[in-house]
Amino acid sequence: MASILIAFESDTGQTSRVAEQIDAALTERGHEVTTNRVGEISDAAVTTFDAVLVGSPVVNRAHLPAVVAFVERHRETLSSRPSAFFQVSMASAVPFAAARSAAVGWVDDLVDRTGWEPDRVAFVAGSIAYTQYDPITRAVFKLVAALTTGDTDASRDYEYTDWDEVEAFAVEFAALAERREAKVAPTRTDRRRARVAAGVGVLIGLATLVYWLLGRRSDGGGDGGGGGRGPGSDPGPNSGVGTRERIAPTRAE
Ligand SMILES: Cc1cc2nc3c(=O)[nH]c(=O)nc-3n(C[C@H](O)[C@H](O)[C@H](O)COP(=O)(O)O)c2cc1C
C-alpha cells in the first residue's frame, strides 16, 4: 500500500470531480489517498507521500497559477517519486488535431517552466459550466460551442469527461506506484537473501581469520607487525601478498 497525494485546483468544479474519481480508484486498490487543493496542503506534508498526482484545468491557455507555483516549490519531491499530471481542458473534448497539439503544448510549457517531468500525463476532457459563468464568458463559450460541440444551450452545463479513461489512468498510476514500492520495500525473498548473504559474510570472515592464524604459525609466530603470509604462498617481490612495507614502499627503499 502506498500513500498517495492528489494535489489539484479547480475553478468550476470539473478538475475537483476528476481528482475525486482518481481518489476512489486508488483507494479501491488499497492505497491511502489524500486529496486536497494545492492551497490547503502544507509544504512539509508533501515529502511524506510515496507518490503524487497534480491536477489543473486550463484557463486562458495556461494552468492555474497556484498549481504552477505548487509544482515549482515541490519539483524535487515530485521528481524523486512516482508522479503524474492530469490536465482538464476543453481542447481535449474536441476532435481537432490543432486542439490536441495545443493540449500537449500546455503540458510542455509546464515541464519547461518548472523542470518537473511527470511519469504519466492525462489529457482529460473538461466541461462547459454555463451556469457558473459571467455573461461575457457565457457568450464566448456559446460561440466556441457553436463552432465545436454544438452545445449552445446556456441554461445548463455540459460534461465531456470520459470517466472510463480517468479510471484507466488512475489504475495505471497505481500500478506504477506499486512497482516502485515493491522496489523500495524489501520482500520476504529479499530479506531471506539478505540473511543468507550475512551468513556467507560471517563464514568468509572466519575463514580469513583461520587462514591468517595458520600463516602466523607457519611463520613461527610472526613478527608482531600484523603482516603475514598464507600457507604455501610465494612471497615474491611483486606478488601482492606480502608485508605491508612491500606493498607500500618506504622512502628508504
Ligand atoms: C475563463 C475560461 C477560460 C478557459 N480557457 C481554456 C483554454 O484556453 N483552453 C481550453 O482548452 N479550455 C479552456 N477553458 C475550459 C476549461 O478548461 C474547462 O471548462 C474545465 O473543465 C474547467 O475545469 P474546472 O471546472 O476544474 O475549473 C476555459 C474555461 C474558462 C471558464
The ligand as a Tripos MOL2 file, in Angstrom:
@<TRIPOS>MOLECULE
LIG
   31    33     1     0     0
SMALL
NO_CHARGES

@<TRIPOS>ATOM
      1 C1        -12.4100   31.6210  -18.4560 C.3       1 LIG1
      2 C2        -12.1180   30.2540  -19.0270 C.ar      1 LIG1
      3 C3        -11.0570   30.0920  -19.8830 C.ar      1 LIG1
      4 C4        -10.7860   28.8360  -20.4310 C.ar      1 LIG1
      5 N1         -9.7120   28.6880  -21.2730 N.ar      1 LIG1
      6 C5         -9.4850   27.4910  -21.8510 C.ar      1 LIG1
      7 C6         -8.4080   27.3380  -22.7560 C.ar      1 LIG1
      8 O1         -7.6250   28.2470  -23.0120 O.2       1 LIG1
      9 N2         -8.2410   26.1240  -23.3430 N.ar      1 LIG1
     10 C7         -9.0680   25.0660  -23.0790 C.ar      1 LIG1
     11 O2         -8.8720   24.0090  -23.6570 O.2       1 LIG1
     12 N3        -10.0870   25.1800  -22.1860 N.ar      1 LIG1
     13 C8        -10.3130   26.3590  -21.5760 C.ar      1 LIG1
     14 N4        -11.3430   26.5010  -20.6920 N.ar      1 LIG1
     15 C9        -12.1790   25.3330  -20.3950 C.3       1 LIG1
     16 C10       -11.8170   24.6970  -19.0640 C.3       1 LIG1
     17 O3        -10.5380   24.1430  -19.1200 O.3       1 LIG1
     18 C11       -12.8390   23.6240  -18.7370 C.3       1 LIG1
     19 O4        -14.0850   24.2410  -18.5990 O.3       1 LIG1
     20 C12       -12.5130   22.8490  -17.4850 C.3       1 LIG1
     21 O5        -13.4710   21.8350  -17.3450 O.3       1 LIG1
     22 C13       -12.5020   23.7330  -16.2580 C.3       1 LIG1
     23 O6        -12.1090   22.9670  -15.1550 O.3       1 LIG1
     24 P1        -12.5740   23.3530  -13.6850 P.3       1 LIG1
     25 O7        -14.0840   23.1470  -13.6450 O.co2     1 LIG1
     26 O8        -11.8660   22.4190  -12.8110 O.co2     1 LIG1
     27 O9        -12.2080   24.7660  -13.4500 O.co2     1 LIG1
     28 C14       -11.6100   27.7230  -20.1080 C.ar      1 LIG1
     29 C15       -12.6690   27.9030  -19.2100 C.ar      1 LIG1
     30 C16       -12.9250   29.1540  -18.6760 C.ar      1 LIG1
     31 C17       -14.0810   29.3300  -17.7310 C.3       1 LIG1
@<TRIPOS>BOND
     1     1     2 1
     2     2     3 ar
     3     2    30 ar
     4     3     4 ar
     5     4     5 ar
     6     4    28 ar
     7     5     6 ar
     8     6     7 ar
     9     6    13 1
    10     7     8 2
    11     7     9 ar
    12     9    10 ar
    13    10    11 2
    14    10    12 ar
    15    12    13 ar
    16    13    14 ar
    17    14    15 1
    18    14    28 ar
    19    15    16 1
    20    16    17 1
    21    16    18 1
    22    18    19 1
    23    18    20 1
    24    20    21 1
    25    20    22 1
    26    22    23 1
    27    23    24 1
    28    24    25 2
    29    24    26 1
    30    24    27 1
    31    28    29 ar
    32    29    30 ar
    33    30    31 1
@<TRIPOS>SUBSTRUCTURE
     1 LIG1         1 GROUP 0 **** ****
